Amino acid sequence: MSRSSLKFFLALSVLLNLSVLTAAGYKYVSHRHSRTSPFGTKMARDRFVFEELSLTPEQTKAMREKMIPFHAEIDRRRAEIVAKRKELITLLRADAPDAGSIDAVIVQISAMQEEMQKKITRHMLEEKALLSREQQKAFLDLIEGAMTQGGQAGWSPAVQD
């Protein structure tokens, strides 16, 4: 191989590496400033669905105080579900997969998703109780829109990456 060919492949390799680093950096930065709502939609990390309502400052404060720990809990539960899904994949990769073990993990994942859905629903009812009748309608309309745009609760594309 000639010297000029080696220089060309070296330059090509450097460009490829820089492209990969740039893409990884962009993805890291974009994920750092966003989060996935309980309904699967992407939102700015410091924004909440209820902020689109006409709330009093007291309502906003009360809802924000409930929402921050709630999101942390949902994120933790999503991570647990992802870990169980990885465990399921590991079981499926076995040369002789054990159907009983696979079924047990599926039951665990289902139970975790059900519990998370119940927690989300209870939280929605708590938030709804803080609102006037008109705000409740708008709140549920926002949630319905977020659920339509997003994916399943518990299936977070951000966590899956």
N, C-alpha and C positions, 0 to 999 in steps of 0.2 A: 504494500500500500504506500502510495506516495505521501510526501510530507503535506502537500496541499489538501489531500483527502483527509488526513488525520486532523488538520486544522478545521476543516469544514465540519467533520463529525463532532469535534470538541465544541465548536461554536453552537452547533445544533443541540448538543447535550446541555450546554449551559442555558440556552434559551428555553428548552423544555423544562429544566429544573426551576428556572425563574417563573415560568408559567404556572407550574404546580404550586410553588410557594405563594404566588400572588393569589391564586384561586383559594387556597387553604386559608390565607390571611383574610381575604374578603369574607369567606364563610364564617370564620371565627368572629370577626367584628360585627357582621350583620346579626348573628345569633345572640351576641352579647347584649344587644340593645332591644331584643324582642323576647317575648315569651308566648307560650301557647295557652290560650284560655281553656277553661274546663270543657268548652264546646269544640275545641280543636282549631280555632281560628288564631292567626298570628296577630299579636298586638304589641304596641310599644310597652316596654317593661314597666313603665310608671303610669300606664293608662288602664282604665277599667271600663267595662261595658256601661255601667251605670252613669258614667260621667257624661253620656250623651243626653241624659235626662235633665230637666230643669229642677234641680234640687236646691234646697236651702243649704247654707253652709253647715248647719248642724247635721242634716241628713248625709251630706257628703262626708263629713268627718266620721259619723257613726258607721257608714257603709265601708269606708276605707279601712277603719280599724278592724272590722270583721273580715274584710277581703284579703288583707295582706297575709295573716296566718293561714287562712283558708287556701290560698294559692300555694303556699309553701307545703301544706299537707297534701294537696292534690299532686304537686310535682313529685313529692316523695313517693306517693302511691303509684304514680306512673312509672317511676324508676323501678319499683318493686315488680310491677307487671312486666316491664321490659326484661328484667332479670329472669323472671319465670319463663318468658317466651324464649329466651336464650337457652334456658335449661331444657325446654321442650325440643329445640333444634338439636341440642347435644344428644338427647335421647334418640331422636330420629336419625342421627348420623351413625348410630351404632350398627355394627355388622348384622347383629340379630336384635333389632329393637324389641323391647319388652312392652307389649300392648298395655299391660296393667299399669306400669309406671307412666306411660304416655297418657293414659286415661286419667290417672291421678293428678298429673300436672295440669291437664286441661281443666279438670274440676277446680283446682286451686286458682287458675287464671280466671275462670268464670266467676268464682266466689269473690275474688279481689275486684273484678270489674263491677259486679253487682253491688258490693259494699261501697265502692267509689261512687257509683250512680246514686245510691241512696244518700250518701254524704252531700253530693252536689245538690240533690233535690231539697234536702233539709236546709241547706245553706240558702238556696233560692227562696224558700218560704220565709226564712228569717229576714232576708233582705227585703222581700216584698212587704212584710209587716211594717217596715219603717216608712212606707210610701203612702201617699194619698191614693184614692181610687183611680184618678187619671194617670198618675205616675206608675201605678201598678200595671195598667194596661200597656203603657209605653215600655215599661221594663220587660214585660213578657213578650212584647213584639220584638224588642231588641234581642232577647234571648232566643226567640224562635229564628230570627234572622241569622244569629251567630251559629245556631245548631245546623241550619240549612247550609251555610257556607263552610262550616268546619267538618271534621270527621267524627268518628266515634269518640266519646269521652274515654280517656284511658289510652287511646292510640295517638300518641303525639309524634308527628313527623320530626320535630326538633329533637326528641329524645332518641328516635330511631337512627338518626344520622351517625 
